[in-house]
Amino acid sequence: MKRLSVVTLESSSIKILTAKINYDGYFKIIDEIITPISTSEIFLHHKFLSEKILLEIDNILNSYSLVSSNFNSDEVISMATSIYNDISNKDALSNLFIKNLNSNLKYLSNKDEAYYDYLNLSNSIYYKSALVIETAGYSTNFCMISNKKIINSMTLPIGSINISYTYNLQDRASKENLSSALTHIHKELLKLKAFKTMKYDSVYFIGDTIQCLNRIDRYKKNLPLTIAHNYITSDVSLIDIFNIVKSKSHVQRNRLEGMSSHLASTIVGGAAIIYEIIDYFKASTITISNRNINDSIIFEYIDNNYDHIEDILDYSLYGMINNLNINKKHAKHIYDLTLLLFNKLQPLHRLNSSYEKVIKTASLLHDAGISINYYNHHKHSFYLILSSYINGLTHKELFLSASIAASHRNRDNYNFSFGEYAPFANKYDTMVINKISILLRIAESLDISMNSSVKDIDLEITENSVILDIIADKDITLEITEARKCIRKFKEIYDRNLIININKIPYK
């Protein structure tokens, strides 16, 4: 196991993220601190860090050195975003990182930032082709990705800070100033004609501004999930939040639930950029990444130093299995049996393969709650899954996975209020949960002794019944007894009698 700290110097803040990396390359974030810095006037007018700003950064880095020491970090990686390439006293800045963190500061180019945006997406979200947009303090990066390759990238000199300060949007924005800002942003976007002709499946936003708008939106809608990553929203929702923040003063913005205080003076400029981008690309559905450059740097570090699982969902799931000490053999066997039943019962449930990620997650993590307590562990599994950053899953898929996992026990029906999760679950989704969870329950019953005795299942569907013929290499009397407890529930869900036979058992 290794502990790694990543420090990034950005346009309006310094961040330190500390992660624990296991032997298999799975990492878990164990601490994150974001400290605002006041550099706006410096960058807008001087391209030079004054002694006052350098002292501020020095004090922050000194505190961060204590953080990395307290977490026993083996290594500190330090990066500065592309805006710092333009300052005239880079040496003085670099020396602060060497003095406090014993770390060489790397200055990123626009191309470097586009690459880290690519890593951000490719390691946490499934996609075919994508337009990735990162809004920063002084620039906005555009990156077109297809087949896991960067096809094109471009950086425009419009960011939340320079737009906000240039057009006096820090406090209550006048109609004239905001109109001028929007006109300027639109003119810059006209440089992206090559991007507009490219085909892509999804639009992804990265950066502090979109994450802040996302938080405000989720508070406004009273969404139950705290996870912001892979959150899918609409143009209407984001425009609504833009209209809210642009109409308020600095003090009023600070009172909005979800607002980060250090972004209150620049949120209108950033939101205006996002508003114009949505209009320019006619993007009706937007996916928000809550991963940032620190995560991307860790992904790069793992790629360079570990032999890890390539599939992003498997990477998360098996990392959690190892981290939570879940019985891997049992979890894998339950997944195999559940998927087998799901595929063979397709003529009845008529669900397509899009639910296979949900089946995999629910099956492999159904016992995750035992890491909290065995008793009521199905309930613990529910909120552990629902609260985990699992790469490759949307919020709805997280909810479906958690709900199915929570329903895997015969003697404990997990009843929760679907009203609370209405944004993620409609009546059709509750039907999906029922149809898959009973299959997980049967699979769990067939491995209740955890010795993987069941090797295959023959399944026959008749007009009134579903007949399971179990093939095993050991005595499975206990498993069959447990599985037959699912008969009544199966009848309720599938309107078929469940018959479980043990006439094909070649055990010795």
N, C-alpha and C positions, 0 to 999 in steps of 0.2 A: 504494500500500500504506500502511496505517495501523496503528499499534500502540496498543492500548487496554488500560489497567489498570482492573480493577474491584476495589474494596475493600469488603468487607461486614463489618459489626460484628454478630456473632451472640451468642447468650446465653452461650456458653462459649468462644468463639474469635473471632479476627479472621482473615479470609482475603484474600489478594491473588491475583488471577488475571490474567495478562497474555496477550493474544491478538494475533496478527497477522491483520489483515483485508485480503484481496486486493481488487482493483478490482471483482470480480464479487460481493462480499459474502460469500465463503467465508472462514470464520475457522479459525485453527489455534491451539490453546493452546500457548504456548511456555514458560510457567512458572506454578507454583502453589505458594503457601506457606500453611500453616495454623498459626497460633500460638495456643495455649490462653491463656485469661485466667481469673482467679479472681474471678468476680462472684457466685457462687451465694448466699453469705450476704447480700450487699448487697441483691439483688433480693428475697430471701425476707422480709427484715425491715425494710429502710430505704427502698427505692426512691430511693436516693441514691448517687452514685458518690463515694467518698472520695478524698482527695488521693492516697492510695497507689494506688488503682485508676487514677485519671487519669494518674498518673506512669507506671504500667505501660503504659497505652494509648499515651501520648505516646512512650515509648521504642520501642514496636513500630512506630508510624506513622513515626517518624524512620528506622527501618531500612527500612520499605517505600518511603520516598521515594527511598532509594538504589537499591532494586530497580527502581522505575519509571524512574529516571534511567539506570541501566545498560542497560535494555532500550529506551531512547529512546522511551518512551511519549509519544504525542502528547496524550493526555487521560487523566485519572483520574476515574472515576465512583465515588462513595462512597454506601453505603446502610447504614442501621441497621435491624435487624428490629423488629417491633412492640413488643417488650418494653421498648425504650428510650423509647417514647412516654410511659411512666409516671414516668420519673425527673425529679426536681425541678431538677437542674442541667444541663439539655440545652445551654445556651449554652456552658458550659465545655467540654463534650464536642465540640460543633460547632467551637469555636475551634481545637481540636487538629488537626482535619482540614484546616482552612484554613491553619494555620501550617506543617504538615508536607507536605501534599500539594497545597496550593492548590486544594482541592476542597470544594464545599459538600455537607455531609452531609444526605442525604434520609432522613427517618424514615418507615418504611413502616407503613401501617395493616394490619389483618387482611384487608381487601378487596384491598389491594395485593399481599399475600402470596399470596392465592388467585389473583390474576391472573398472578403469576409462576409459580405451580404450573401454571396453564393453558398458559402459554408454554412451560414446560419440556416438557410432554407433547406439545403440538401441533407442536413443532419437531423432535421426535426419535423419536416412536413413532406408528405408524398405529393408529387406533382409530375406532370408531363412536360409542360412548357409554362413559363411564368414571367411576368413582368414584376421585378422587385424594386421597390422604391424606398429609399432611406432619407428621411428629412432630418437634417442636422442644424446646427446653429447658424452656419454661414453658407451652406451649400445643400443641394439635394442630389443624391446619386440615383441613377436609373440603370438597371441591369436586366438584360434579356437573357433568359436561361432556357435551354431546350436540351433534352437528353443528357442532363447533368453536365452541360458545357455552357460557358458564357459565350453567347453569340454576339452581343454588343453591349457596351456600357458607355455612359456619358454622365458628366457632372455639370450641373448648372449652378451659378453663383447666387442662389436664392435660398435663404435659411430663415429659421424662426427669429434669430437675433437681428440680422442685418435688415430684414424686412420690417420688423417691429420698430427698430430704432430709426431707420431711414424715414418711415412714414408715420412716426409718432403714434404707435399703437400700444404703447406700454400700459397706458391707463385707458380710460374710456375712449374708444375710437370714433372720430368724427366720420360722417358719411363721405365727405370729400377725401379724407386721407385713406380710408379703406378702399374707396373706388380707385384711387391712384395706385395703391398697392396691388390690387387685383389686376389692373391693366398692365402693370409692369411684370407681374408673374406670368400673365398670359403671353406677353411678348417673348419672354424667355422660353416658355414651353413650345413655341413655334419652331424652335431649333430641334425638336424631337420628331420631325416628320418621318424619319427613317423608322423610329420605334412604332409609329402609328400604323405603318403598313405591315408590321410583323404580326403573325398570329400567335396567340397565347391563350392558355386555358384559364388562368387565374391571375389576379392582381394582389400582390402582397405588399404591405407597408411595414416598415421597421423604423424604430427611433423613439426618442422620448416624447415627442409631440403626439404621435398616434397612440402611444401607450397611455398617455394622460387623457386624451379624448375617449379612449376605450374605457378607462376607469370611470369617467364621468357618465358615460353611456350606460355602463353596467349598474352603477349606483342608481341612476335615474329609472332603470327598468327593474331594479331590485332583483337582479339575477343571483341565484344561490351559489354559483361557482365562483371561487376566488381566483382561479387560474385564468390568465389572460392570453396565454399562448394558443395559436391556432383558432382564435376566436373569429367567427365569420359574421360579418355585419353587412349592412346595406348602405348605399349612397344616401338614402333618405335619413337614416339614423345619424350618419356623420355630419350631414348638412344641418340637421336639427341641432346638434351639439355646437357646430360652428356659429349658428345663429344665437345660441345662448351665450357663448363666451364673448362674442363680438359686441354684445349689447350691454355688457357689465363693466363696471370700473375694476381697477386692480384689487381694491378691497373686497368687492363683491365676488370676484373670481376666486379669491382665496378662500371664500366661504363655501364654495361648491364642493360637495362630496366627491372625492377622487382627484381633486386638483393638487398637484405638487407645488408647494409654495415658491420654489425657485424657478418655476416655469410660468408663474402668473403674469409676469410682465412681457413674456414673449409668446404666449400661447395663441394670441390672435394672429400674429404673423405666420406662425407655423400652421395653424388651422386654415388660414387663407390659401397657403400653398397647397394643402391637401384638397381643399374645395376646388381650386382651379384644375388640379391634376385629375380629379374625378370627372369634372366636366369635360376636360380635353380628351380623355381616353374613353368617355362614356361608360365608365365602370359602374355597374349596378351592384355587384357583389364584391366585397373586399375582405381579404383574410389578413388578420393582424398577427404578426410575430412578436412575442414578448421576449424572445432571445435577443441579446445584444452582442456587441463586439467582444466582450469578455468571454461569453460562451463560445463564440466562433474561434477565439484564440485557443481555448481549451480543446475544442474539436480538432484543430490543427495539430496541437501538441499530441493528442492521442493518436491521430493518424500517423504521426512521425515516430511514435515511440511504443505503440502497443499493437498487438495482433488482436483486433477486436471484431465483433460481429458486424457485418456490413449492413444488414437490414435494420432500418432505424427502429422499427417496432420491436423486433427481437432483441435489439441492443438494450432497449429500456426494460423489457419484460424480464429477460434473463439477468440483467443487472439488479433488478429489484428482487428477483428470486434469491440471488446470492446475498444481497444486502440484508434481506429480512429472514434469511435462513429457512426458506421454504423448502419442503421436500421436493427436490427437482424431479426425481424419477416419478413420483406420484403425480405431480402437477402435469408433467408431459404425458403421462398415460391417460389422465382425465381429459386432457385436450384431444388426444387421438380418438378416444372413444366418443366424446361429444361431437367432434367433427364427422366421425363415421356415421353416427345416428342422424346428424343434420343432413348429410348428403343423401342417405338412403331414404329419408322421410320427405325429401323435396316435393314429391307429388302431392303430399298432404299439406305441408306448411306453405309451399310455393314462395319461399324466400330465396333471393338470389345470393350470389357469392359475395356481394358487398358487405355481408354481415360476418365474413370470416375473421376480420380483424377483431370484431367484438367477441366472437366465440373464443379466439385465441387468448385475448386479454382476460376475459372472465374465467376461463378454464385454468390458465396458468397461475392466476392470482387469487383463486377462490379461497385459498387458505391464508392469504396475506395477513388477515386479522389475528391469527394465532400469535404473531409477533407482539401484539398488545396483551391479549389474554385468550385462552382457549374458549372459555365460556362466552357465549354471544360473539364468537369470532366472525360469524357471517356479517354482523352489523359493523364490526371494525373493518372488515374487508371492504364494505361499501364506502365508508368515508376515506379509507386509505387510497383506494383506486380513484375516487372522485377528486381527491386533493393532490394527486401526483402528476408531475410533469411526465407524461408518457408520450414519447415522440410518435408522430404519425396518426394520432387520434384527434378528431374534432371534439367539441364539447358534447355534442349529442352522443357520439360513440363512447366517450368517457362515461356518460350517464348510463347508457344501455349496458355497458360492461360491468359497471358497479352494481347495477340493479340485478343483473343476472347472477353475478357472483354471490350476492347477498341472499339469493334464493336457492342455494345448492343443498340445503339440509332438509331431510325428511321431517324432523321433529320440530323445526323452527321455521315457520312462515314469517318472512320479513315484510311487514306491512308499513309502508311509509306514505306520506301524503304526496300524491302526484301533483296536487295543486301547487306545491312549492316549486316543483320542477317543470311547470307548464311550458316555459320557453323551450324546453328540450324534449318534451314528451307529449304527444297527442294520443288519441285512442288507438291509432294504428301501432304506435310505439309500445303501448302497454300490451297489445296483442303479441308483438314481436318478443318482448321480454318473457311473456308466459310460454310461448312456443319453444323458445331456446332454453329457458331456465329449467323446464321439466326434463330436457335432454341432459343437461348438466347434472341434474339431480339423479337421474338413472345412472349416468356414468360414474358419479361419486359413489353410488351404492355398489356398483360392480367392482369397485376397488377399495372397499371399506377396510380391508385388512392391509392395504398398501403393498401388496406383493406382486402386482401386475399379472395376475393369473389369467385374466381374460385376454385372449389373443385375437379374437375376431368375433363379429356378430353377423349372422345371417338374418335378414329382415324380409318379411313378406307382408304386403298390404292387401287385405281383403275388404269386402264391402262393409263389414262390421268390426273388423279386428286388425290389430298390428301384432304380428307374431315375431318374437325375438328368439332365435336359436343361438345360445351362447357357446362359444368354443373356448375352452380353457385347458391349461396344462396341470392344474391342481384342483383339489376339492374346493368348490365355490358355493357350498351350501349357505354359508353366512351371507355371501354377496347376493345370492338369488332371493333369500328371505328379505333382505333390505330393499332390493330392487322392486319387489312386489308391493312394497308400501307406496310406490308411485302410481299404482294402477288407477286409483280413484281420481287423482289429479290429472293424469294423462287423459282419462275419459272426459273430464270437464273441458279440457283444452282442445283435444283432437277429435272428440266425438267418436272414438273407437275404443273397443276393449283391448287392453294390453295383455298379451299372453307371453309369458317368459318360460321358455323350455330349456332344460339342461340335458337334452338327449344327444348332444354331440360333444362329449367331454372325454378326450383321449388321455386323461391323466393316469399316471401309474400309482 
